[in-house]
Amino acid sequence: MATINIVSSGDLTIHLSYEDKETKSADTTNFIVSLPALRLASPVWNVMLDPNGRFLESIQPQPGDHYKVSFSEDDPEALRTLLDIAHLKFHNLPADRDVSDVFQLAVLCDKYDCIRLLRPWIGKWYAPFDEDRNKYDQSERLFIAWAFGYDEEYERLSLKLYEHISGPWQGSYYDEDHNKLDGVLPPCALGRSIVF
């Protein structure tokens, strides 16, 4: 288990449980963060981390006025990026991202309603994917375009995907390479793509 101090004087520990992508084994990371910074960064975190909240994630004081909350299933690198931005640690941000990294960020930004945190960087991180449109996973790019409001790109990608999609079979859709698209498509992607 790794511990990452986003801020050394943090008053909240986020205990993240996730499946390691390479080893496919369960892993955990603790992030030491500032509770006020997180509550300001996201309206979802603001409600979730309210000490008087009714959510399972609502924080409970630990000895010494330190709080602890458990998150699960979030991508650790994407969460670290969001936490670095929320704590103004811009020097920790990578200059470039691949499409899968930006996709994971889009998923978390949608989940925690904090798209605005990435606005200063998303254009720079997303621009290289336009250079070779066929090189990158189209379904991930569709979600990114939807999440960050790239409407023309969303429309173009959703129409392309609609032309090549198959299914549903047992409630799932598949792309032209027979990759399952569950959890990758934005809400109402297929319905929105066929409305002209």
C-alpha positions as CSV (number, residue, x, y, z in Angstrom):
1,M,0.0,0.0,0.0
2,A,1.4,3.3,-1.1
3,T,0.8,6.6,0.7
4,I,0.9,9.8,-1.3
5,N,1.0,13.2,0.5
6,I,-0.7,15.6,-1.7
7,V,-0.4,18.1,1.2
8,S,1.9,17.3,4.1
9,S,-0.5,18.9,6.6
10,G,-3.6,17.2,5.3
11,D,-6.5,16.5,7.5
12,L,-8.1,13.8,5.3
13,T,-6.9,10.4,4.2
14,I,-8.6,9.0,1.1
15,H,-8.2,5.2,1.1
16,L,-8.5,4.1,-2.5
17,S,-9.1,0.4,-3.3
18,Y,-8.8,-0.6,-6.9
19,E,-7.7,-3.3,-9.3
20,D,-4.1,-2.9,-10.5
21,K,-4.3,-2.8,-14.4
22,E,-1.0,-4.7,-14.9
23,T,-1.2,-7.4,-12.2
24,K,-5.1,-7.6,-12.1
25,S,-4.8,-7.8,-8.3
26,A,-6.4,-5.7,-5.7
27,D,-4.3,-2.8,-4.5
28,T,-4.7,0.3,-2.3
29,T,-3.3,3.8,-2.1
30,N,-3.8,6.4,0.6
31,F,-3.8,10.0,-0.4
32,I,-3.3,12.6,2.3
33,V,-5.3,15.7,1.3
34,S,-7.0,18.9,2.5
35,L,-10.7,18.5,3.3
36,P,-11.5,22.1,2.5
37,A,-9.7,21.9,-0.8
38,L,-11.7,18.9,-1.9
39,R,-15.0,20.3,-0.8
40,L,-14.3,23.4,-2.8
41,A,-13.2,21.4,-5.9
42,S,-16.3,19.4,-6.4
43,P,-20.0,19.7,-5.5
44,V,-20.1,15.9,-5.2
45,W,-17.2,15.8,-2.8
46,N,-18.7,18.7,-0.9
47,V,-21.8,16.7,-0.1
48,M,-20.0,13.3,0.2
49,L,-17.4,14.7,2.6
50,D,-19.8,16.6,4.8
51,P,-19.3,15.4,8.4
52,N,-23.0,15.6,8.9
53,G,-23.9,13.9,5.6
54,R,-25.9,10.8,5.0
55,F,-23.7,9.2,2.5
56,L,-21.7,6.0,3.1
57,E,-18.6,8.1,2.3
58,S,-19.4,10.8,4.8
59,I,-16.3,11.4,6.9
60,Q,-16.0,10.4,10.4
61,P,-13.5,12.1,12.7
62,Q,-10.5,10.0,13.7
63,P,-8.3,10.7,16.7
64,G,-6.4,14.0,16.4
65,D,-9.1,15.6,14.1
66,H,-7.9,13.6,11.1
67,Y,-10.6,12.2,8.8
68,K,-10.6,9.1,6.7
69,V,-12.8,8.2,3.7
70,S,-12.8,5.2,1.4
71,F,-13.1,5.4,-2.3
72,S,-13.2,2.4,-4.6
73,E,-12.9,1.7,-8.3
74,D,-11.4,5.1,-9.2
75,D,-8.3,5.1,-11.4
76,P,-5.4,6.0,-9.1
77,E,-3.5,8.1,-11.6
78,A,-6.6,10.0,-12.7
79,L,-7.6,10.6,-9.0
80,R,-4.1,11.8,-8.3
81,T,-4.3,14.3,-11.1
82,L,-7.6,15.6,-9.8
83,L,-6.2,15.9,-6.3
84,D,-3.1,17.7,-7.5
85,I,-5.2,20.2,-9.4
86,A,-7.6,20.7,-6.5
87,H,-4.6,21.4,-4.3
88,L,-2.9,23.7,-6.8
89,K,0.0,21.3,-7.3
90,F,0.2,22.1,-11.1
91,H,3.9,21.3,-11.2
92,N,3.0,17.6,-10.7
93,L,0.9,17.4,-13.8
94,P,2.4,15.6,-16.8
95,A,2.9,17.6,-20.1
96,D,1.2,14.9,-22.2
97,R,-1.5,12.3,-21.7
98,D,-2.6,9.3,-23.8
99,V,-6.2,8.8,-24.7
100,S,-6.8,6.2,-22.0
101,D,-5.5,8.6,-19.3
102,V,-7.7,11.4,-20.5
103,F,-10.7,8.9,-20.7
104,Q,-10.1,8.0,-17.0
105,L,-10.0,11.7,-16.1
106,A,-13.2,12.2,-18.0
107,V,-14.9,9.4,-16.1
108,L,-13.9,10.8,-12.8
109,C,-14.7,14.4,-13.7
110,D,-18.2,13.2,-14.7
111,K,-18.6,11.1,-11.6
112,Y,-17.5,13.9,-9.2
113,D,-18.9,16.8,-11.3
114,C,-15.6,18.6,-11.6
115,I,-15.1,19.0,-15.3
116,R,-14.2,22.7,-14.6
117,L,-11.0,21.6,-12.8
118,L,-9.5,20.3,-16.0
119,R,-10.6,23.1,-18.4
120,P,-7.1,24.7,-18.4
121,W,-5.4,21.4,-19.4
122,I,-7.9,19.4,-21.4
123,G,-7.4,21.3,-24.7
124,K,-3.7,20.6,-24.5
125,W,-4.1,17.0,-23.6
126,Y,-6.9,16.3,-26.1
127,A,-5.4,18.1,-29.1
128,P,-2.9,15.4,-30.1
129,F,-5.7,12.9,-30.6
130,D,-6.9,14.9,-33.6
131,E,-3.7,14.4,-35.5
132,D,-4.4,10.7,-36.3
133,R,-8.1,10.1,-35.6
134,N,-8.0,6.4,-36.4
135,K,-5.1,5.6,-34.1
136,Y,-7.0,6.0,-30.9
137,D,-9.9,4.1,-29.3
138,Q,-13.0,5.8,-30.7
139,S,-15.3,4.8,-27.9
140,E,-13.0,6.4,-25.3
141,R,-12.7,9.5,-27.5
142,L,-16.5,9.7,-27.7
143,F,-16.8,9.7,-23.9
144,I,-14.1,12.4,-23.7
145,A,-15.8,14.6,-26.3
146,W,-19.2,14.2,-24.5
147,A,-17.7,14.9,-21.0
148,F,-15.8,18.0,-22.0
149,G,-18.3,19.5,-24.4
150,Y,-16.6,19.0,-27.7
151,D,-20.0,18.8,-29.5
152,E,-18.8,18.6,-33.1
153,E,-16.3,15.9,-32.2
154,Y,-19.0,14.0,-30.2
155,E,-21.4,14.2,-33.1
156,R,-18.8,13.0,-35.6
157,L,-17.6,10.1,-33.4
158,S,-21.1,9.0,-32.4
159,L,-22.2,8.8,-36.0
160,K,-19.1,6.9,-36.9
161,L,-19.7,4.5,-34.0
162,Y,-23.3,4.1,-34.8
163,E,-22.4,3.0,-38.4
164,H,-20.1,0.3,-37.0
165,I,-21.7,-0.8,-33.8
166,S,-23.4,-4.1,-33.3
167,G,-25.8,-5.4,-30.7
168,P,-27.4,-5.3,-28.3
169,W,-26.7,-8.9,-27.4
170,Q,-27.6,-9.7,-23.9
171,G,-27.7,-5.9,-23.2
172,S,-24.3,-5.1,-24.5
173,Y,-23.0,-3.3,-27.6
174,Y,-19.8,-4.0,-29.5
175,D,-17.6,-1.9,-31.8
176,E,-16.4,-3.0,-35.2
177,D,-13.4,-4.9,-33.6
178,H,-15.9,-6.8,-31.3
179,N,-14.8,-4.9,-28.2
180,K,-17.5,-4.6,-25.6
181,L,-18.5,-1.0,-25.0
182,D,-20.2,-1.3,-21.6
183,G,-19.1,1.5,-19.3
184,V,-17.4,3.4,-22.1
185,L,-20.3,5.0,-23.8
186,P,-21.7,8.2,-22.4
187,P,-25.4,8.2,-21.3
188,C,-27.8,8.2,-24.2
189,A,-24.9,8.0,-26.7
190,L,-26.7,5.8,-29.2
191,G,-30.0,7.6,-28.9
192,R,-28.4,11.0,-29.3
193,S,-26.3,9.9,-32.3
194,I,-29.3,8.9,-34.4
195,V,-31.3,12.1,-33.9
196,F,-30.6,14.4,-36.8
